[in-house]
Amino acid sequence: MLTSKQRAFLRSTANGIDSILHIGKGEISPAMIKQADDALTAREIFKGKTLESCVLTPREAAETIATQVNAEVVQVIGRSFVLFRRNKKEPKILLPGDKIRAK
């Protein structure tokens, strides 16, 4: 579970990235779920977008994908959404409040 400070930090981080997942009039396919899972493993955070022809609302799409890939919905604004999942093996994003591990 993210704190409000962590969520704000992730929102600011996502501000500069482009959408890499676009959901159109079709349902959310297993290929989209795999793409989201791979993106979260590689980047820890990504931005998605629902097109106007999508039957799901952006919130529904974000929550559906987040549930299936074990991620958290950081933000939903307009037709865009941001998902985050920490990579436990190789974390790339240091969140506020995280303890820095000594090597």
Buried (B, 14 or more C-beta within 10 A) or exposed (E): EBEEEBBBBBBEBBEEEEBEBEBEEEEBEEEBBEBBBEBBEEBBBBBBBBEEEBEBEBEBBBBBBBEBBEBBBBBBEEBBBBBBBBEEEEEEBEBEEEEEEEE
